Amino acid sequence: MKIVLFGKNGQLGWEFQRILPIFGEVISLERTELDLSDLQAIQKILSELKPNLIINASAYTEVDLAEKETDLAMKINGLAPGLMAEISRKLNAALIHYSTDYVFDGRKNAPYTESDQANPLNVYGQSKLMGEENIKQAGDAYLILRTSWVYSLRGNSFVNKVLKW
Ligand SMILES: NC(=O)c1ccc[n+]([C@@H]2O[C@H](COP(=O)([O-])OP(=O)(O)OC[C@H]3O[C@@H](n4cnc5c(N)ncnc54)[C@H](OP(=O)(O)O)[C@@H]3O)[C@@H](O)[C@H]2O)c1
């Protein structure tokens, strides 16, 4: 199995990079090898590599900055995942993508389910919801995982921030 992993230096991507070789040939990409705001580059690299599985562990995760860099956030979190799904479908491959609880407004007084109405309150949430919708529209075999916290000791993580405080 040939696997392409996007975001190999992020919290999630780093862990994926460590465990994926058990499952097959892994091509892990970071920003210097592929800038996800370059949609043509995504198209080119995936068409050349022809993976069986695409794992998108990358994202524009600067929640506050996204209010200013709206176009960039929408491109990376909204358009790029949709394109990955479209290419994945054409290659008869599968896509694993991560989304967030920020697609909800948090006003429900009970645990959320998959079918609950999304209502993002900020640009980051809107961009991640756009990514979900584009994947659903363009994709075939895909998995979208909505998580609320990613914990690790890498980078600007929640754990490292608390330790610093
Ligand atoms: N962190 C959380 O608590 C949390 C909560 C809910 C959902 N999520 C979701 O879970 C997933 C993984 O999050 P994470 O915490 O692992 O994220 P992260 O540590 O911020 O990693 C994001 C990765 O995306 C890469 N990236 C960003 N912009 C890029 C670009 N233009 N071109 C290429 N690569 C780019 C980053 O590259 P650089 O290393 O070069 O910056 C980094 O490797 C994301 O979809 C996120 O939305 C995270």
The ligand as a MOL file (V3000), in Angstrom:
LIG
                    3D

  0  0  0     0  0            999 V3000
M  V30 BEGIN CTAB
M  V30 COUNTS 48 52 0 0 0
M  V30 BEGIN ATOM
M  V30 1 N -4.5120 20.8750 18.0250 0
M  V30 2 C -5.7250 20.6230 18.4580 0
M  V30 3 O -5.9620 20.6280 19.6670 0
M  V30 4 C -6.8110 20.2910 17.4880 0
M  V30 5 C -8.1360 20.2910 17.9380 0
M  V30 6 C -9.1530 19.9340 17.0480 0
M  V30 7 C -8.8500 19.5720 15.7460 0
M  V30 8 N -7.5660 19.5980 15.3300 0 CHG=1
M  V30 9 C -7.2980 19.2060 13.9400 0
M  V30 10 O -6.4320 18.0870 13.9720 0
M  V30 11 C -5.5380 18.1360 12.8610 0
M  V30 12 C -4.1090 18.0620 13.3350 0
M  V30 13 O -3.8400 19.1450 14.2020 0
M  V30 14 P -2.3980 19.3690 14.8570 0
M  V30 15 O -2.6090 19.9310 16.2030 0
M  V30 16 O -1.5720 18.1430 14.6610 0 CHG=-1
M  V30 17 O -1.8650 20.5430 13.9070 0
M  V30 18 P -0.4240 21.2320 13.9170 0
M  V30 19 O 0.4630 20.6470 14.9700 0
M  V30 20 O -0.6500 22.7140 13.9140 0
M  V30 21 O 0.1660 20.7870 12.5170 0
M  V30 22 C -0.3550 21.2820 11.3210 0
M  V30 23 C 0.5740 20.8900 10.2170 0
M  V30 24 O 0.0780 21.4690 9.0050 0
M  V30 25 C 1.1730 22.0240 8.3130 0
M  V30 26 N 0.7970 23.1410 7.4660 0
M  V30 27 C 0.1450 24.2750 7.8010 0
M  V30 28 N 0.0420 25.0910 6.7340 0
M  V30 29 C 0.6510 24.4440 5.7050 0
M  V30 30 C 0.8920 24.7670 4.3540 0
M  V30 31 N 0.4880 25.9290 3.8090 0
M  V30 32 N 1.5440 23.8750 3.5710 0
M  V30 33 C 1.9710 22.7080 4.0750 0
M  V30 34 N 1.7790 22.3320 5.3640 0
M  V30 35 C 1.1380 23.2100 6.1560 0
M  V30 36 C 2.1120 22.5250 9.4040 0
M  V30 37 O 3.3920 22.6890 8.8590 0
M  V30 38 P 4.5430 23.4670 9.6440 0
M  V30 39 O 5.0720 22.4720 10.6280 0
M  V30 40 O 5.5250 23.8320 8.5820 0
M  V30 41 O 3.8860 24.6570 10.2780 0
M  V30 42 C 2.0120 21.3800 10.4040 0
M  V30 43 O 2.9030 20.3510 10.0940 0
M  V30 44 C -5.8820 19.4280 12.0910 0
M  V30 45 O -6.7820 19.1330 11.0590 0
M  V30 46 C -6.5810 20.2850 13.1370 0
M  V30 47 O -7.4910 21.1900 12.5290 0
M  V30 48 C -6.5480 19.9410 16.1600 0
M  V30 END ATOM
M  V30 BEGIN BOND
M  V30 1 1 1 2
M  V30 2 2 2 3
M  V30 3 1 2 4
M  V30 4 1 4 5
M  V30 5 2 4 48
M  V30 6 2 5 6
M  V30 7 1 6 7
M  V30 8 2 7 8
M  V30 9 1 8 9
M  V30 10 1 8 48
M  V30 11 1 9 10
M  V30 12 1 9 46
M  V30 13 1 10 11
M  V30 14 1 11 12
M  V30 15 1 11 44
M  V30 16 1 12 13
M  V30 17 1 13 14
M  V30 18 2 14 15
M  V30 19 1 14 16
M  V30 20 1 14 17
M  V30 21 1 17 18
M  V30 22 2 18 19
M  V30 23 1 18 20
M  V30 24 1 18 21
M  V30 25 1 21 22
M  V30 26 1 22 23
M  V30 27 1 23 24
M  V30 28 1 23 42
M  V30 29 1 24 25
M  V30 30 1 25 26
M  V30 31 1 25 36
M  V30 32 1 26 27
M  V30 33 1 26 35
M  V30 34 2 27 28
M  V30 35 1 28 29
M  V30 36 1 29 30
M  V30 37 2 29 35
M  V30 38 1 30 31
M  V30 39 2 30 32
M  V30 40 1 32 33
M  V30 41 2 33 34
M  V30 42 1 34 35
M  V30 43 1 36 37
M  V30 44 1 36 42
M  V30 45 1 37 38
M  V30 46 2 38 39
M  V30 47 1 38 40
M  V30 48 1 38 41
M  V30 49 1 42 43
M  V30 50 1 44 45
M  V30 51 1 44 46
M  V30 52 1 46 47
M  V30 END BOND
M  V30 END CTAB
M  END
